[in-house]
Structure formats: C-alpha cells, structure tokens
Amino acid sequence: MTALDDVLTKIAKLLALAENNANENEAAAAMAAASRLMEQHKIDRAEVDGHSAEPEPIDTEVGQATLDDDFKKMSTWKAALAAGIAQANGCKSFVQRYRPVRRPGQRRAVAPSPTIEILGASLDVAATRYLYAYACRQIDAFAVEALRAAEHPGRTWANNFRVACTDRVVERYRAASSRNRDEMRGAASGAALARLTSADDEIRRNLERFLANMKLRTVSQSYRADEEAAAAGRAAGDLVDLGTGAPRAAIGAGAASLKSGV
C-alpha cells in the first residue's frame, strides 16, 4: 500500500468511529482528527468512501468473438477500422478466412464468407464492438452522401473515400482514448491505479499467450489511389461522431451529415 492508501484507511477508520460511537466526546474527537487529515492531504469524503468500498473484480480472461459478419460489404476499410479501434482498447482483430468445403449434393467446394474476429477481455471487446458498429454506420452514410454529391464517380473513388475516412477516425479515436486513459489514471487513487495497472498487464499477457497459439499471418492489400476522394474522406473523418459507449474512453461528438459539418 502507498502512503496515500494508509492515510485514506486511517481517515475511514476515524469516520467510522465518529459515526458509530455512543460517546459524544470520542465521536467529536474522531471527527476532528479525520477532518484535519482530510484538509492536510486535500482529500474529500467521496475519495474516502471510494477507497473503503470493496472493488469489483476486473475480468482479465481473454476470449474470441466475431466483430463483423457482414459478408457482402467486407473490405479494406472495415478491416482497418476494426484493427485501429481494437488496438486502442487493448484488443487484437483479424480477418478469418475459411477453406472451401464440399458438402454432400454440392458440385463444387464452397468457402464460407470471411468474418472479422476480435480477441480481448470481455469489457474491452464490448467497447470495441460498440464503437466499431457505431463508426461503420456513419462512415457508410457519409460515403453514400459523398458519392451522390460527386455524381457517383465509381468504386475506386468510393474505396479511397472510405479508407481515408477510416484512417482519420482511427487517428482521432486513438488520440482521444489516450487522453481519457491518462485523465482516468491521474484521478485514480494509489490503490485503484495499482489495480488498473495490474489488470492491464494481466490482460496483455493473456492476449500474448492466446496469440502465440494461433497462426496468424499478415496480408497486404493494394488499391488504386484517388487523392480527391481521399481528401474528401479525411474531411468526413473529422465529422464522424466517435460515440461514448466505451468503458475506457468517452469521445466527443461530430456532425450528423457532411452538410452540417461545413
């Protein structure tokens, strides 16, 4: 325990003595002592109560879940969005592709459509799934609006728009997530900070062990560049509302449409 933890524990005991003592003199003396310590160390009652409360256990077990099985729209930008948001939340994502299987009655082998999978602790996975789905809907909506405004220039233009928009969203989310994590850690007491750090370390070790048992490989993808579309995508990425559903990050709002952001 740190020196601050010792002080918080002492104050909690004095307050308990003051509030549960039939002897008025002893109660008053205990309250006065608690007040002096709180004033000396700039501690308020909420921090004392939070320190005294029994903390909930943090789930550090790592598992796998499907993040996206929207087969018809699987593309480079979705994989990049999943990877960026997952990493910022302490998770790992990958595209799961399946080998073709020939079933009875089929003339040729058929492979199930690929999915985006995610690895991580339950709370981190939940945050990633929420933010990913939320951002996907907005990027798609902005792309439809931009394509209509540009008079439907084609698939290359659309892909460049979505990829650039995704890159900007991931950049914003990582920065905001880092700021919020630093603020949360700065406001935590010594004991709470130690628990968070220990849990993060345990999750990281569990994730590394999980990954070590998998045979993942890196696959590079290329596409034709369209700078005009990419510029429009980056501008739209500044307007995407990143949502507030993550336990470890609460991000500010953006615009509801491209026009409202102008």
N, C-alpha and C positions, 0 to 999 in steps of 0.2 A: 504494500500500500504506500501511496505517496504522502507527503506532509499534508497536502490539501485533504486527502481522504481521512487522515487522522483528525483534522480539525472538524470536518463535516460530521464524523462519527461522534466526536465529543459534543458538538452542538446538539445533535439529535438526542443524545442521552440527557443533556441538560433540559431540553424542551420537554422530553417525556417525563422527567422528574418534576418539572414545573406544572405540567398539565394533569398529572395523575398523583398529586400529593395532597393529603388532607391537612397537612401542617402548612398554614399560610406563610409563615416566615421562611421555611425551607423552599416552598414554591416560588416565593418572590426572589430569594437569593439565586435560585437556579435560573430563573428567567433573566435576571440581571446579568448573570455570568454568560448566558447564551447570547444576549443582546450585545455585550461587549465584544465577544468573539466575532459575531456577525458583522459588526461595524468595523472592527480591526481588519478583517480579511475581505471586506466588501462582498459579503455573501448574503443572499436573500433567502426567504423561507422556502420558496419554490425549489431552489437548488438543494436545500437540506432535505426536503421531502422526497425529491427525486433520487437523492443518494441513498436514502433509507429504504426506498421501495425495492422489493425483490425484482430484479431484472428478468425479463422474459428470455428464455434460451434462444440463441441465434442458430438457425439451421445452416450447417456448413456442408451438408451432404450434396454431392454433385450428381445430376442426372441428365438425361437427354429428352428433348421434346421437339415436336415438329413446329416450326415457326411459320412456314408458308407452304401450302399445297395447292396454290392457285396455278395449276399446270399451264393453262393457256397463256398466261402473262409472265411466265418465268423469264427473266432477262438479266443482263449485266447490272443494271441499276439496282434491282432488288437485292442481288447478292451483295453489292457494295453497301447498301443501306443496312442490311442485316449485320454485316461484319462490323461496321462502324459503331452502331448502337450497342451491339453485343459487347464489343471490347470496352466501351465506356462504362458498361455496367458489370464488368468483371466476368463476362461470359465469352464463349467461342462459338462461332457459327460456321457451317459448311454446307455445301450442296451435296445431297445424297442422290447418286445416280444408281439405277438398278440394272442388272444384267437381264437381257431378253430371256423370257421363259416361254416354252411351247407347251401349252396345255392340251389335254385331250379334245379332239374336234377342231383344233386350230391348224390352219395350213402352214403358218409360219410363226416363229417365235416373236413375242411381243414384250417390250420393256415397259414397266410402269413409269408414269411420268415422274420426273425428279422432284424433290422437295428440298426446302431449306430447313436444316436441323440446327438446334441450339443446345449447347452444353453449359451447365452452370447450376448454382444453388437456386432453390425454389423462388425466393424473393427477387433475385436478380433476373431470373428467367421471366417471371411475371412482369417486371418492369420493362424488359426488352420487348416482350410480345405486345404489350400495350402501346409503347412508343413506336414500334415498327409499323403496326397496323394503322395507327393514327397518322403517321407521316406518309405512308403509302397512299392512303386515300387522298391526301392533299396534293402530293406530287402528281398523281394521276389526274386530278381535277385541274390543276394548273396546266398540265400538258395538253389536255383536251382544249382548254380555253386558248392557250398559245397557238396550237395548231389551227384552230378556227380563225384566229386573228391573222395568222400568216398565210391563210388560204390553202391549208393542207399541203405543205411542201414535200411530204414523203416520210418514209420510215427512217432514213438516215438522220434527217433533221429532228424527228421525234426522239430517237435514241440519244442523240447528242444533248438535247434539251434535258431529258430525264437524268442522264448520267451527271451532267454539270450541276443540275439542281440537287441531286443526291449528295454530291461531293460537298456542296455548300452547307446543306442541312447537317451532315455528319460533322463538319468542321465546327459549326455553331454549337451542336449538341455536346461535343467533347469539351469545348471551352466552358460552356455553362455548367456541365456536370462537374468539371474540375473545380470551378469556383464554389459551387454549392457544397462539394465534399470538404473543401478547405474551411468554409464557414461553419459547417456542422462540427468538424473536428475542433475548430477553435472555440466553439461554445460548449463542448463536452467537458465534463469533469474528468479528473485523472482516471478514476475507475472506469467510467464509461468509455473513455478514449482507449484505455487498455483493452477492454472487451472488444471494441470495434476492430482494433488493430489485430488482435489475436484471431478474430473470426475471419478477417480478410486474408490473413496469412494461411489459415487452415483451408479456406475455400480455394486459394491459389494452389496449394499443394495437392488438394484432392483433384482439382482440374488438370494439373500436370500429370498426375497418375492416370487419370481417365484417358487423356490424350495419348499417353505412352502406349496404351493397349490398342489404339486404333491406328489404322494405316491410311492416314490422310495424305493427299498429295496436292501440290499447288498446280493449278491450271491457269495459264494466261489467256486472256481473250482480247481481241482487237476489233476495231470498227473504224469506218471512215469518219474523218473529222469534219465538223462543220462549225466554224468559230462563231458565226452569227447565232446559231442555235444554242451553242454553249454559253454565250454571253447572256442570252435570254433566260437560259436555265439557271445561271448563277444569280441573276437578279430575282428570279422567282424563289430561289432558295432562301433569300433574305426575308421573304414574306411568309414562309411556312411557319405555322404555329406548332411549336415542338411539344406542347402539352404539359400536363402537371401530374401525371399518374405514377411517376417513379418514386419508390421509397427513398432512393439516394440522390434524387435530383428533381428540382422544380423549375421548369424553364418558362421564360416569358412568352407572351402571345405575339402572333404575327398578323397578317391580313387574311380576310376571308376569300378574297379573289385578287387577281392581278390588277384589276382596275382600282380596287380600294386601296392598293398599296402605292399607287402612283402619286 
